[in-house]
C-alpha cells in the first residue's frame, strides 16, 4: 500500500512540476516552436532513435552469448521493451524493471537467475559507464562556462557527486578485473541487516561477472557499443535542434546530455517534469531559450512513449500485470 501511495504522490508531483514549467515558460511560446518543426524531420529522427535502440539490443545479445545463451532478437526485443516500460512507471525511470527482465529470462529463455542478473548488471554498468563519462565532461564544461547560473552550493554538490561516482566506477572495474567482490564490499557493513542468502546470492552473481571480465575482448566490445550508442544519441540531439533551425556545438550537446542524465535522479515516474525542467534550464543557460528546451524534451518524450506503449503490451502478453513475478532462487 505504501509503494502505491508513493507512486501516486510522486506522479502527482511530476504532473504539477510539468504544468508549472509549461506555465513558467509559456504555452504559446512552446507551441510556436512546434509550429516550425517539420513532420518529416520527426520521422527521420525517430528512425535514428529506433536504430540506436536496436544497436543497444545487439550489445545485450553479445553479452548474452558470452554467457553461453542464445536469445532471438525478437524475443530479446519483447523482454527488453517489457523491462523498459516497467522501469518507466517506477519512481526511478531508468531502474526498477530489472526483476521483470530476470524473471522473463528464466521463464521464456530457460536462463538461470544468476546468469540473468549478471547479464542485466553488466548491461546497466555499460550504459552508466559510457553515459557517466559523457555527462562528466558535460557537467565540467557547464561549470567552467556557466557556473554563475547555479548557486555555489549546487556547484559544490555537483563536483562532490562527480568525484563520488568516479570513485565508484573506478573501484567497480578494478575490483572485478582483480576477481574481487565489489557489491559484496559495499554490502559488507550491512551484512548483519540482510538475510545471509542475499549475501550468498551477491557472491554467486559476482562470480559470473568475474568470468565475463576475464574476456577482455567482449568487455571492450560492449563498452565500444555503449559509447557508439551515446554518440548516435548526441547526433540525434543535433539533428533535432537543427530541425528547429539551431546548430549545437559539441560542448552544448554534452551539456544538454549531462542535464538529461541529471533529470533521471529525481524519484518521479518517467522523470515527468524533471526532464522538461532540466532541458528548459540547460537550453536557457546556453542561451537558446527555455521554450526550445521544453519543446526539445517533449519531442524526445514522444519517442519514449511509443517504446513504452509497445513495452506495456508485452508486459500484458507475458502476464506480469496479472500474475506478477516470482523469483525464488538465484
C-alpha positions, 0 to 999 in steps of 0.5 A: 500500500505504501509503494502505491501511495508513493507512486501516486504522490510522486506522479502527482508531483511530476504532473504539477512540476510539468504544468508549472514549467509549461506555465513558467515558460509559456504555452504559446511560446512552446507551441510556436516552436512546434509550429516550425518543426517539420513532420518529416524531420520527426520521422527521420529522427525517430528512425535514428532513435529506433536504430540506436535502440536496436544497436543497444539490443545487439550489445545485450545479445553479445553479452548474452552469448558470452554467457553461453545463451542464445536469445532471438532478437525478437524475443530479446526485443519483447523482454527488453521493451517489457523491462523498459516500460516497467522501469518507466512507471517506477519512481526511478525511470531508468531502474526498477524493471530489472526483476521483470527482465530476470524473471522473463529470462528464466521463464521464456529463455530457460536462463538461470537467475544468476546468469540473468542478473549478471547479464542485466548488471553488466548491461546497466554498468555499460550504459552508466559507464559510457553515459557517466563519462559523457555527462562528466565532461558535460557537467565540467564544461557547464561549470567552467562556462556557466557556473554563475547560473547555479548557486555555489552550493549546487556547484559544490554538490555537483563536483562532490557527486562527480568525484563520488561516482568516479570513485565508484566506477573506478573501484567497480572495474578494478575490483572485478578485473582483480576477481574481487567482490565489489557489491559484496564490499559495499554490502559488507557493513550491512551484512548483519541487516540482510538475510545471509542468502542475499549475501550468498546470492551477491557472491554467486552473481559476482562470480559470473561477472568475474568470468565475463571480465576475464574476456577482455575482448567482449568487455571492450566490445560492449563498452565500444557499443555503449559509447557508439550508442551515446554518440548516435544519441548526441547526433540525434540531439543535433539533428533535432535542434537543427530541425528547429533551425539551431546548430549545437556545438559539441560542448552544448550537446554534452551539456544538454546530455549531462542535464538529461542524465541529471533529470533521471535522479529525481524519484518521479515516474518517467522523470515527468517534469524533471526532464522538461525542467532540466532541458528548459534550464540547460537550453536557457543557460546556453542561451537558446531559450527555455521554450526550445528546451521544453519543446526539445524534451517533449519531442524526445518524450514522444519517442519514449512513449511509443517504446513504452506503449509497445513495452506495456503490451508485452508486459500484458502478453507475458502476464506480469500485470496479472500474475506478477513475478516470482523469483525464488532462487538465484 
